[in-house]
Amino acid sequence: MPATGVNQAQINFWFELAGGETRFGADTFCAGLHRQSDDQLLIDLGCLDGTENTNGWSEVDYTLSGAELLAVAGQTVYINFFLQTDGSLPTSVWVDDVAFLIRTGGAAGDSHEDNDAPSTATALGFDTPIIDLTIDPAGDYDYFAFSGSSGQAIAIDIDAAVNGSSLDAYVWLMDTDGATVLAENDDAGQFRQVGHAELSGRPLLPGYRRPWQQRGRHRLGRHQ
């Protein structure tokens, strides 16, 4: 991994999980990015429970955040896939077409970067527009934080198309833990309240797309 000049790093792979496990938490399929020199886990890509049969091949398309790029910069890394099972019922996982894609050169981001994680979110005030923002490179997620009160009505306005931008914006409203999604909105209109699935405090594989949840830029469990 180059030490500098990386604008985007993306992990892509296909996998299939199948078996007869019925007890949640008995079998777990996990993925992570490790440092080669000492096998230290640098980026936890998440886990999928053994009861989550995929019924065929599914694709994971994971773009590293700015903070994650810093964590792996200048290091030799590898992707580790691990299936942990209690052996009571069969669970099998197949992995194929693994790719780690890196884009260097050019300019990306805006003056509010690095705000690609909850811990580095840009503070927002009410009725205070922020201009000249970019979603760049592709797969970029920007976080903004504000304080509100119970029962308060909040309007979030993204002026992209009206200013000639081709951006198809997607907004998540998240709780203070930076992980729980309270509501989401793809286009103009009311936010849709959603749930949040976790396994032992860790999200499911971010990017795993169930057949009935196909949607552009969907990341199950990560919501960045």
Contacts in CASP RR format, 6 or more apart in sequence:
PFRMAT RR
TARGET T0000
AUTHOR 0000-0000-0000
METHOD contacts of the structure
MODEL  1
MPATGVNQAQINFWFELAGGETRFGADTFCAGLHRQSDDQLLIDLGCLDG
TENTNGWSEVDYTLSGAELLAVAGQTVYINFFLQTDGSLPTSVWVDDVAF
LIRTGGAAGDSHEDNDAPSTATALGFDTPIIDLTIDPAGDYDYFAFSGSS
GQAIAIDIDAAVNGSSLDAYVWLMDTDGATVLAENDDAGQFRQVGHAELS
GRPLLPGYRRPWQQRGRHRLGRHQ
1 9 0 8 1.000
1 72 0 8 1.000
1 73 0 8 1.000
1 74 0 8 1.000
1 75 0 8 1.000
1 76 0 8 1.000
1 77 0 8 1.000
1 102 0 8 1.000
2 73 0 8 1.000
2 74 0 8 1.000
2 102 0 8 1.000
2 104 0 8 1.000
3 73 0 8 1.000
3 74 0 8 1.000
4 73 0 8 1.000
5 104 0 8 1.000
5 105 0 8 1.000
6 69 0 8 1.000
6 73 0 8 1.000
6 102 0 8 1.000
6 103 0 8 1.000
6 104 0 8 1.000
7 103 0 8 1.000
7 104 0 8 1.000
7 105 0 8 1.000
7 106 0 8 1.000
7 107 0 8 1.000
7 108 0 8 1.000
7 137 0 8 1.000
8 63 0 8 1.000
8 64 0 8 1.000
8 101 0 8 1.000
8 102 0 8 1.000
8 103 0 8 1.000
8 108 0 8 1.000
8 137 0 8 1.000
8 138 0 8 1.000
8 139 0 8 1.000
9 63 0 8 1.000
9 64 0 8 1.000
9 68 0 8 1.000
9 69 0 8 1.000
9 72 0 8 1.000
9 100 0 8 1.000
9 101 0 8 1.000
9 102 0 8 1.000
9 103 0 8 1.000
10 61 0 8 1.000
10 62 0 8 1.000
10 63 0 8 1.000
10 64 0 8 1.000
10 99 0 8 1.000
10 100 0 8 1.000
10 101 0 8 1.000
10 102 0 8 1.000
10 139 0 8 1.000
11 33 0 8 1.000
11 45 0 8 1.000
11 60 0 8 1.000
11 61 0 8 1.000
11 62 0 8 1.000
11 64 0 8 1.000
11 79 0 8 1.000
11 98 0 8 1.000
11 99 0 8 1.000
11 100 0 8 1.000
11 101 0 8 1.000
12 59 0 8 1.000
12 60 0 8 1.000
12 61 0 8 1.000
12 62 0 8 1.000
12 97 0 8 1.000
12 98 0 8 1.000
12 99 0 8 1.000
12 101 0 8 1.000
13 59 0 8 1.000
13 60 0 8 1.000
13 79 0 8 1.000
13 95 0 8 1.000
13 96 0 8 1.000
13 97 0 8 1.000
13 98 0 8 1.000
13 99 0 8 1.000
14 57 0 8 1.000
14 58 0 8 1.000
14 59 0 8 1.000
14 60 0 8 1.000
14 95 0 8 1.000
14 96 0 8 1.000
14 97 0 8 1.000
15 29 0 8 1.000
15 54 0 8 1.000
15 57 0 8 1.000
15 58 0 8 1.000
15 60 0 8 1.000
15 81 0 8 1.000
15 93 0 8 1.000
15 94 0 8 1.000
15 95 0 8 1.000
15 96 0 8 1.000
16 54 0 8 1.000
16 56 0 8 1.000
16 57 0 8 1.000
16 58 0 8 1.000
16 93 0 8 1.000
16 94 0 8 1.000
17 29 0 8 1.000
17 48 0 8 1.000
17 50 0 8 1.000
17 52 0 8 1.000
17 53 0 8 1.000
17 54 0 8 1.000
17 91 0 8 1.000
17 92 0 8 1.000
17 93 0 8 1.000
18 53 0 8 1.000
18 54 0 8 1.000
18 55 0 8 1.000
18 56 0 8 1.000
18 91 0 8 1.000
18 92 0 8 1.000
19 50 0 8 1.000
19 53 0 8 1.000
19 89 0 8 1.000
19 90 0 8 1.000
19 91 0 8 1.000
19 92 0 8 1.000
20 53 0 8 1.000
20 89 0 8 1.000
20 90 0 8 1.000
20 91 0 8 1.000
21 27 0 8 1.000
21 50 0 8 1.000
21 51 0 8 1.000
21 85 0 8 1.000
21 88 0 8 1.000
21 89 0 8 1.000
21 90 0 8 1.000
21 91 0 8 1.000
22 51 0 8 1.000
22 89 0 8 1.000
23 51 0 8 1.000
23 88 0 8 1.000
23 89 0 8 1.000
24 49 0 8 1.000
24 51 0 8 1.000
25 49 0 8 1.000
25 50 0 8 1.000
25 51 0 8 1.000
25 199 0 8 1.000
25 200 0 8 1.000
26 50 0 8 1.000
26 85 0 8 1.000
26 86 0 8 1.000
26 87 0 8 1.000
26 88 0 8 1.000
26 89 0 8 1.000
27 49 0 8 1.000
27 50 0 8 1.000
27 51 0 8 1.000
27 83 0 8 1.000
27 84 0 8 1.000
27 85 0 8 1.000
27 86 0 8 1.000
27 87 0 8 1.000
27 89 0 8 1.000
27 91 0 8 1.000
28 47 0 8 1.000
28 48 0 8 1.000
28 49 0 8 1.000
28 50 0 8 1.000
28 83 0 8 1.000
28 84 0 8 1.000
28 85 0 8 1.000
28 199 0 8 1.000
29 47 0 8 1.000
29 48 0 8 1.000
29 49 0 8 1.000
29 50 0 8 1.000
29 81 0 8 1.000
29 82 0 8 1.000
29 83 0 8 1.000
29 84 0 8 1.000
29 91 0 8 1.000
29 93 0 8 1.000
29 205 0 8 1.000
30 44 0 8 1.000
30 45 0 8 1.000
30 46 0 8 1.000
30 47 0 8 1.000
30 48 0 8 1.000
30 81 0 8 1.000
30 82 0 8 1.000
30 83 0 8 1.000
30 84 0 8 1.000
31 45 0 8 1.000
31 46 0 8 1.000
31 47 0 8 1.000
31 60 0 8 1.000
31 79 0 8 1.000
31 80 0 8 1.000
31 81 0 8 1.000
31 82 0 8 1.000
31 205 0 8 1.000
32 41 0 8 1.000
32 43 0 8 1.000
32 44 0 8 1.000
32 45 0 8 1.000
32 46 0 8 1.000
32 79 0 8 1.000
32 80 0 8 1.000
32 81 0 8 1.000
33 41 0 8 1.000
33 42 0 8 1.000
33 43 0 8 1.000
33 45 0 8 1.000
33 72 0 8 1.000
33 77 0 8 1.000
33 78 0 8 1.000
33 79 0 8 1.000
33 80 0 8 1.000
34 40 0 8 1.000
34 41 0 8 1.000
34 42 0 8 1.000
34 77 0 8 1.000
34 78 0 8 1.000
34 79 0 8 1.000
34 80 0 8 1.000
35 42 0 8 1.000
35 72 0 8 1.000
35 75 0 8 1.000
35 76 0 8 1.000
35 77 0 8 1.000
36 75 0 8 1.000
36 76 0 8 1.000
36 77 0 8 1.000
36 78 0 8 1.000
37 75 0 8 1.000
37 76 0 8 1.000
41 80 0 8 1.000
42 68 0 8 1.000
42 71 0 8 1.000
42 72 0 8 1.000
42 75 0 8 1.000
42 77 0 8 1.000
43 64 0 8 1.000
43 68 0 8 1.000
43 71 0 8 1.000
43 72 0 8 1.000
44 202 0 8 1.000
45 60 0 8 1.000
45 62 0 8 1.000
45 79 0 8 1.000
45 205 0 8 1.000
45 206 0 8 1.000
46 202 0 8 1.000
46 203 0 8 1.000
46 204 0 8 1.000
46 205 0 8 1.000
46 206 0 8 1.000
47 199 0 8 1.000
47 200 0 8 1.000
47 202 0 8 1.000
47 204 0 8 1.000
47 205 0 8 1.000
48 199 0 8 1.000
48 204 0 8 1.000
48 205 0 8 1.000
48 208 0 8 1.000
49 199 0 8 1.000
49 204 0 8 1.000
50 91 0 8 1.000
52 204 0 8 1.000
54 210 0 8 1.000
55 211 0 8 1.000
57 96 0 8 1.000
58 208 0 8 1.000
58 209 0 8 1.000
58 210 0 8 1.000
59 207 0 8 1.000
59 209 0 8 1.000
60 205 0 8 1.000
60 206 0 8 1.000
60 207 0 8 1.000
60 208 0 8 1.000
61 207 0 8 1.000
62 206 0 8 1.000
62 207 0 8 1.000
62 219 0 8 1.000
63 138 0 8 1.000
63 139 0 8 1.000
63 140 0 8 1.000
63 141 0 8 1.000
64 72 0 8 1.000
65 116 0 8 1.000
65 117 0 8 1.000
65 141 0 8 1.000
65 224 0 8 1.000
66 113 0 8 1.000
66 114 0 8 1.000
66 116 0 8 1.000
66 117 0 8 1.000
67 114 0 8 1.000
67 116 0 8 1.000
67 117 0 8 1.000
67 119 0 8 1.000
67 120 0 8 1.000
70 114 0 8 1.000
79 98 0 8 1.000
79 100 0 8 1.000
81 93 0 8 1.000
81 95 0 8 1.000
83 91 0 8 1.000
83 93 0 8 1.000
85 91 0 8 1.000
103 137 0 8 1.000
108 134 0 8 1.000
108 136 0 8 1.000
108 137 0 8 1.000
108 140 0 8 1.000
109 134 0 8 1.000
109 136 0 8 1.000
109 137 0 8 1.000
109 140 0 8 1.000
110 132 0 8 1.000
110 133 0 8 1.000
110 134 0 8 1.000
110 136 0 8 1.000
111 132 0 8 1.000
112 122 0 8 1.000
112 130 0 8 1.000
112 133 0 8 1.000
112 142 0 8 1.000
113 142 0 8 1.000
114 120 0 8 1.000
115 121 0 8 1.000
115 122 0 8 1.000
115 142 0 8 1.000
115 143 0 8 1.000
115 144 0 8 1.000
116 140 0 8 1.000
116 141 0 8 1.000
116 142 0 8 1.000
116 143 0 8 1.000
116 224 0 8 1.000
117 143 0 8 1.000
117 224 0 8 1.000
118 143 0 8 1.000
118 145 0 8 1.000
118 174 0 8 1.000
118 178 0 8 1.000
118 179 0 8 1.000
120 143 0 8 1.000
121 143 0 8 1.000
121 144 0 8 1.000
121 145 0 8 1.000
122 130 0 8 1.000
122 142 0 8 1.000
122 143 0 8 1.000
122 144 0 8 1.000
122 145 0 8 1.000
123 144 0 8 1.000
123 145 0 8 1.000
123 146 0 8 1.000
124 130 0 8 1.000
124 144 0 8 1.000
124 145 0 8 1.000
124 146 0 8 1.000
125 146 0 8 1.000
126 146 0 8 1.000
130 144 0 8 1.000
133 142 0 8 1.000
134 140 0 8 1.000
135 142 0 8 1.000
135 167 0 8 1.000
135 169 0 8 1.000
139 217 0 8 1.000
141 224 0 8 1.000
143 224 0 8 1.000
146 154 0 8 1.000
148 154 0 8 1.000
154 173 0 8 1.000
156 171 0 8 1.000
156 173 0 8 1.000
156 185 0 8 1.000
158 169 0 8 1.000
158 171 0 8 1.000
160 166 0 8 1.000
160 167 0 8 1.000
160 169 0 8 1.000
161 167 0 8 1.000
168 186 0 8 1.000
170 184 0 8 1.000
170 185 0 8 1.000
170 186 0 8 1.000
170 217 0 8 1.000
171 184 0 8 1.000
171 185 0 8 1.000
171 191 0 8 1.000
172 181 0 8 1.000
172 183 0 8 1.000
172 184 0 8 1.000
172 223 0 8 1.000
173 181 0 8 1.000
173 182 0 8 1.000
173 183 0 8 1.000
173 184 0 8 1.000
173 191 0 8 1.000
174 180 0 8 1.000
174 181 0 8 1.000
174 182 0 8 1.000
174 223 0 8 1.000
175 181 0 8 1.000
175 182 0 8 1.000
179 196 0 8 1.000
179 198 0 8 1.000
179 203 0 8 1.000
179 221 0 8 1.000
179 223 0 8 1.000
180 196 0 8 1.000
181 194 0 8 1.000
181 195 0 8 1.000
181 196 0 8 1.000
181 223 0 8 1.000
182 193 0 8 1.000
182 194 0 8 1.000
183 191 0 8 1.000
183 192 0 8 1.000
183 193 0 8 1.000
183 194 0 8 1.000
184 191 0 8 1.000
184 192 0 8 1.000
184 194 0 8 1.000
185 191 0 8 1.000
185 192 0 8 1.000
186 215 0 8 1.000
196 221 0 8 1.000
196 223 0 8 1.000
197 203 0 8 1.000
197 204 0 8 1.000
197 220 0 8 1.000
197 221 0 8 1.000
198 204 0 8 1.000
198 221 0 8 1.000
203 220 0 8 1.000
203 221 0 8 1.000
203 222 0 8 1.000
204 220 0 8 1.000
204 221 0 8 1.000
205 220 0 8 1.000
206 219 0 8 1.000
206 220 0 8 1.000
206 221 0 8 1.000
206 222 0 8 1.000
206 224 0 8 1.000
207 218 0 8 1.000
207 219 0 8 1.000
207 220 0 8 1.000
207 222 0 8 1.000
208 220 0 8 1.000
209 215 0 8 1.000
209 218 0 8 1.000
209 220 0 8 1.000
210 220 0 8 1.000
213 220 0 8 1.000
END
